[in-house]
Amino acid sequence: MSKVAKDPMEWEVLESEYLFNKPWLTARREHVKLPTGAEIQDFYVLEYPEFCNVIAITKDGKFLMERQYRHAQHLTGYEIPAGCVEDGEDPMEAAKRELYEETGFGGGAWRHFMTVSPNAGACTNYSHTFIAKGVERLSGQHLEESEDIKVVLMDRDEVLRLLQNDEFHQAMMAAPLWKYFATNMDGE
């Protein structure tokens, strides 16, 4: 049986210490050794839950967008429905749950679209994007106490204009939207 070779660029962890552990963020300090032999005494790693989001399109071709305030950046902006993947939860099921809770929409045909790292230099998590076509309103919103989300239906040109004007502030949402429009030039 052959052994898979270690990545020659991988850093060796000599010591790892958790600094704090909260439900939405865990931080640890690591002492690491690089392949060059150099050592970094204090390299910080942030552990976040996995993220999910969805480009949701209604049966009549409208894009389901959200407008909400984000306190860390002190701004209100447009987003696609998104949230955290619970421990042990399938990312697509999490995206379906978040879409329903935040907008009251559901159903449609779903497929995985892309997975990216929000910040591979410091964070351990990934953001999983799905496309849902043919969604429809099933109920009202089911928001958490900290959420104040306005649901906005937009046509393709409106979404593209917002992208071109940098109105989507979260890279994990702008990147999938740009990819969607780049790979669906025919207006599918």
C-alpha positions as CSV (number, residue, x, y, z in Angstrom):
1,M,0.0,0.0,0.0
2,S,1.5,3.3,-1.0
3,K,1.5,6.3,1.3
4,V,0.4,9.7,0.0
5,A,3.4,12.1,0.0
6,K,3.1,15.1,2.3
7,D,2.7,18.4,0.4
8,P,6.3,19.8,0.2
9,M,4.9,23.3,0.8
10,E,3.0,22.4,4.0
11,W,4.0,24.0,7.2
12,E,4.8,21.8,10.3
13,V,2.8,22.7,13.4
14,L,5.2,22.6,16.4
15,E,2.7,23.9,18.9
16,S,-0.9,24.9,18.9
17,E,-2.9,26.8,21.6
18,Y,-6.5,27.9,21.6
19,L,-6.9,31.5,22.7
20,F,-10.7,31.6,22.8
21,N,-13.6,29.5,21.6
22,K,-17.0,31.1,20.9
23,P,-19.9,29.8,18.9
24,W,-19.1,31.8,15.8
25,L,-15.4,32.2,16.1
26,T,-12.5,30.3,17.5
27,A,-8.9,31.5,17.5
28,R,-5.7,29.7,18.0
29,R,-2.0,30.6,18.1
30,E,0.4,28.2,16.4
31,H,4.2,27.9,16.3
32,V,5.0,26.7,12.8
33,K,8.0,25.6,10.9
34,L,8.2,26.4,7.2
35,P,9.8,24.1,4.6
36,T,12.7,26.6,4.4
37,G,13.4,25.9,8.1
38,A,12.2,29.4,9.2
39,E,9.9,29.4,12.2
40,I,6.9,31.6,13.0
41,Q,6.2,31.7,16.7
42,D,2.8,33.4,16.6
43,F,0.8,32.5,13.5
44,Y,-2.9,33.0,14.2
45,V,-5.7,30.8,12.8
46,L,-9.4,31.7,12.9
47,E,-11.9,28.8,12.9
48,Y,-15.3,29.8,11.6
49,P,-18.2,27.5,10.7
50,E,-18.7,26.6,7.1
51,F,-20.7,29.2,5.2
52,C,-23.4,28.6,2.5
53,N,-25.2,30.9,0.1
54,V,-27.6,30.6,-2.8
55,I,-28.3,32.4,-6.0
56,A,-32.0,31.9,-6.0
57,I,-34.1,32.6,-9.1
58,T,-37.9,32.6,-9.1
59,K,-40.1,30.8,-11.6
60,D,-40.5,34.1,-13.5
61,G,-36.7,34.7,-13.7
62,K,-36.3,37.2,-10.9
63,F,-33.2,37.1,-8.7
64,L,-34.0,36.9,-4.9
65,M,-31.8,39.4,-3.1
66,E,-31.6,40.6,0.4
67,R,-30.8,44.0,1.8
68,Q,-29.5,44.2,5.4
69,Y,-27.3,46.1,7.8
70,R,-23.9,44.6,8.7
71,H,-22.6,46.0,11.9
72,A,-18.9,45.1,11.6
73,Q,-18.7,47.3,8.4
74,H,-21.4,49.8,9.5
75,L,-23.2,49.5,6.2
76,T,-26.4,48.4,4.6
77,G,-26.0,46.5,1.3
78,Y,-27.3,43.8,-1.0
79,E,-26.6,40.2,-0.5
80,I,-27.7,36.8,-1.7
81,P,-29.4,34.6,1.0
82,A,-26.7,33.0,3.2
83,G,-25.8,31.6,6.6
84,C,-23.7,29.1,8.5
85,V,-23.7,25.4,8.1
86,E,-24.5,23.7,11.4
87,D,-22.1,20.9,12.6
88,G,-22.9,17.7,10.7
89,E,-25.3,19.5,8.3
90,D,-25.0,19.1,4.6
91,P,-24.2,22.5,3.0
92,M,-27.0,22.3,0.4
93,E,-29.5,21.5,3.2
94,A,-28.1,24.4,5.1
95,A,-28.6,26.7,2.1
96,K,-32.2,25.5,1.7
97,R,-32.8,26.2,5.4
98,E,-31.3,29.6,5.2
99,L,-33.2,30.6,2.1
100,Y,-36.5,29.5,3.7
101,E,-35.7,31.2,7.1
102,E,-34.5,34.5,5.6
103,T,-36.9,34.9,2.7
104,G,-39.8,32.4,3.0
105,F,-38.9,31.0,-0.4
106,G,-38.1,27.4,-1.2
107,G,-38.5,24.6,-3.7
108,G,-37.0,24.7,-7.2
109,A,-34.2,22.8,-8.8
110,W,-30.9,23.0,-6.8
111,R,-27.3,22.4,-7.8
112,H,-23.9,23.0,-6.3
113,F,-22.2,26.0,-8.1
114,M,-18.9,26.7,-6.4
115,T,-16.9,26.4,-3.1
116,V,-14.3,29.0,-2.1
117,S,-12.2,29.9,0.9
118,P,-13.2,33.2,2.4
119,N,-9.5,33.8,3.5
120,A,-7.2,30.9,3.1
121,G,-4.4,32.8,4.7
122,A,-6.0,32.8,8.2
123,C,-9.4,31.1,8.2
124,T,-10.2,27.3,8.2
125,N,-13.7,27.4,6.6
126,Y,-15.2,27.4,3.1
127,S,-18.2,29.1,1.6
128,H,-20.5,26.8,-0.5
129,T,-22.6,28.4,-3.2
130,F,-25.7,26.8,-4.7
131,I,-28.0,27.8,-7.6
132,A,-31.8,27.3,-7.1
133,K,-34.0,27.9,-10.1
134,G,-37.7,28.0,-9.9
135,V,-38.0,29.0,-6.2
136,E,-41.4,30.3,-5.0
137,R,-42.7,31.9,-1.8
138,L,-43.8,29.3,0.7
139,S,-44.3,31.4,3.8
140,G,-43.2,34.6,5.5
141,Q,-39.8,35.1,6.9
142,H,-38.5,33.2,10.0
143,L,-35.8,35.6,11.2
144,E,-33.5,35.4,14.2
145,E,-33.7,38.2,16.7
146,S,-30.5,39.8,15.3
147,E,-31.8,39.8,11.7
148,D,-33.6,42.6,9.8
149,I,-33.7,41.4,6.2
150,K,-35.6,43.1,3.4
151,V,-36.3,40.7,0.5
152,V,-35.9,42.3,-2.9
153,L,-36.8,40.7,-6.3
154,M,-34.6,42.0,-9.1
155,D,-34.2,41.3,-12.8
156,R,-30.9,40.2,-14.3
157,D,-29.9,43.7,-15.4
158,E,-30.5,45.2,-12.0
159,V,-28.3,42.6,-10.3
160,L,-25.5,43.1,-12.9
161,R,-25.7,46.9,-12.5
162,L,-25.3,46.5,-8.7
163,L,-22.3,44.3,-9.2
164,Q,-20.7,46.7,-11.6
165,N,-21.3,49.5,-9.1
166,D,-19.7,47.5,-6.2
167,E,-23.0,47.3,-4.3
168,F,-22.3,43.8,-3.2
169,H,-19.8,44.2,-0.4
170,Q,-19.2,40.6,0.6
171,A,-16.6,38.9,-1.7
172,M,-18.2,35.5,-1.0
173,M,-21.3,36.7,-2.6
174,A,-19.9,38.9,-5.3
175,A,-17.6,36.2,-6.6
176,P,-20.4,33.6,-7.3
177,L,-22.6,36.3,-8.9
178,W,-19.8,37.4,-11.2
179,K,-19.1,33.7,-12.1
180,Y,-22.8,33.1,-12.7
181,F,-23.0,36.1,-15.1
182,A,-19.8,35.1,-16.8
183,T,-20.9,31.6,-17.4
184,N,-24.6,32.5,-18.3
185,M,-24.0,35.2,-20.9
186,D,-27.1,34.2,-22.8
187,G,-29.4,35.2,-20.0
188,E,-30.3,31.6,-19.0
